[in-house]
Amino acid sequence: MMLSMPLVVGVAGATAVSSAVLRRHDLVLRWMGHGLIGAAAFLAARPALADQYKMAADNARVDCTVSRHELTRISLVGDQIAAVSKISSGGPYNDFSVVNEPIRGDIYVAVPDSYAPKSISFFATSKKGFVYKFACGIEGVEAQQIFVTNPGLATEKAAEWEGQTSLQDTALRLIQAMAHEGNVDGYEIRQPANATARVGDLAIRLIAEYRGAALDGKVLRIENKSAAPVLLNEADLAPKDTLAVTISQLSLAPGQATAAYLVGQNGAR
């Protein structure tokens, strides 16, 4: 059986009126009082600025916030900062400082109280050759942590994982990883909320997608909606240019479901 499926499937009297107005006025005042108390409690309970997570590609600008009174740590996820370039004002009391911590490759930014500008900016070069422009506003908050992730690093890791074996063997390794719900180095795993597609007697839904540097893997749920048994065929299920396909159970009884795993090259489907 050939399958063609969308994979990436309002009183009367003055006295009464006055009394009503006074009661309403009293209610409004009490409502406002409760509201102000609630607002004060909200402001008092508002948490300090949380850790900042940024995503930036090579040569990108990173907008962030640094503390005026405390240190701000900047860390590159999967990389290290090797050098920082900034303009010096010529004096330690009217300039911010950046210190590089050599073991982890993080930097620590300190802004003195005497520093007049409301923001700072500088360039950072990573050990893997990426350059980032940091443009950070200064606020009177507690010590900050800024974590920067470069999506290019994930692609690099995925390419390294894929390059360990031949293309066909890598496709089989990806199927094994998907079948065991495992993570693959550098791969982006998506769980799309796709509607179920009906193809003949079968209900088919995309439940997960693994996207790497060169390969794209998909996990499908296939259910037999007919009143009779159905025999699946791997060749019929696989679109053109599929490198590998595996179906957990080829024979499905009425109402029974199985999983299928397909691997193709990025952009092939």
C-alpha positions, 0 to 999 in steps of 0.5 A, spaced: 500 500 500 503 506 497 502 512 503 502 519 501 502 523 507 504 530 509 509 529 514 510 535 517 503 534 518 443 602 576 433 611 590 429 615 590 429 622 595 435 627 596 437 623 603 437 616 599 441 619 594 446 622 598 446 616 602 447 611 596 453 616 594 456 616 601 456 608 601 459 608 594 464 613 595 466 609 602 466 602 597 471 606 592 475 608 598 476 601 601 477 598 594 482 603 593 485 602 599 485 594 598 488 595 591 494 600 594 496 595 599 496 589 594 500 593 589 505 595 595 505 587 597 506 586 589 512 591 589 515 588 595 515 581 593 517 582 586 524 578 585 530 581 583 532 580 576 533 573 574 539 570 570 539 572 563 539 567 557 541 570 551 542 566 544 547 570 539 550 568 533 557 570 530 558 578 530 551 579 533 549 584 538 547 581 545 543 586 549 543 585 557 543 588 564 549 589 568 549 591 576 551 598 578 553 595 585 555 588 584 559 584 579 556 581 573 558 574 570 558 573 563 559 566 560 559 563 553 555 556 553 560 551 550 565 556 549 570 561 553 571 568 552 579 569 550 579 577 549 575 583 551 576 589 547 573 596 550 575 603 550 578 606 556 576 613 559 583 613 562 581 613 570 579 607 574 573 611 578 569 613 571 570 607 567 567 600 568 572 594 568 572 587 565 576 581 568 577 575 565 577 568 569 582 564 565 579 557 568 572 557 565 573 563 560 568 567 564 568 575 564 566 579 570 564 586 569 564 591 575 561 598 574 563 603 580 558 608 583 561 614 580 560 611 573 556 616 569 553 613 563 547 609 563 550 603 559 556 600 557 558 596 551 564 592 549 566 586 544 568 579 546 572 574 542 571 567 544 576 561 544 572 558 538 573 565 534 566 568 535 565 575 536 560 578 540 558 585 541 555 586 548 550 592 549 548 592 557 544 597 561 546 599 568 541 598 573 541 598 581 540 590 582 544 584 585 549 581 582 547 578 575 549 572 571 549 572 563 549 566 559 550 566 551 548 560 547 551 560 540 546 556 535 552 555 531 556 551 536 550 546 536 551 545 529 558 544 529 557 538 535 552 535 530 556 535 524 562 532 529 557 526 531 555 525 524 562 525 521 564 519 526 561 514 521 558 513 514 552 517 512 548 510 511 551 508 518 549 515 521 542 514 519 542 507 522 545 510 529 540 516 529 534 511 528 537 507 534 537 514 538 530 516 536 527 509 538 530 509 545 528 517 546 535 519 547 539 525 546 544 526 540 550 531 541 548 538 537 541 535 535 535 540 536 529 535 538 522 538 537 515 535 539 510 539 534 503 539 536 501 536 529 494 534 527 493 527 525 493 525 518 488 520 515 491 516 510 487 510 507 485 506 513 491 509 517 492 515 522 499 518 522 502 523 526 509 526 527 510 526 534 518 528 534 523 531 529 531 530 530 534 536 526 542 536 526 547 538 521 546 534 515 540 529 517 533 530 519 530 524 523 522 523 524 518 519 529 511 517 527 505 514 530 501 510 526 495 507 528 490 502 524 483 505 524 480 499 520 476 493 522 481 489 519 489 487 520 494 491 516 500 490 513 505 496 513 511 496 508 517 500 510 518 502 502 511 504 502 512 509 508 518 512 506 518 518 502 523 519 496 531 520 498 529 517 505 536 514 507 533 509 512 526 507 515 524 502 521 517 500 523 517 497 530 511 493 528 509 491 521 503 487 522 497 492 526 491 489 528 484 493 528 486 499 533 493 497 534 498 503 533 506 502 532 512 507 531 516 509 525 523 512 524 525 515 518 531 519 517 533 523 511 538 529 509 536 536 511 532 539 506 530 533 502 523 532 505 
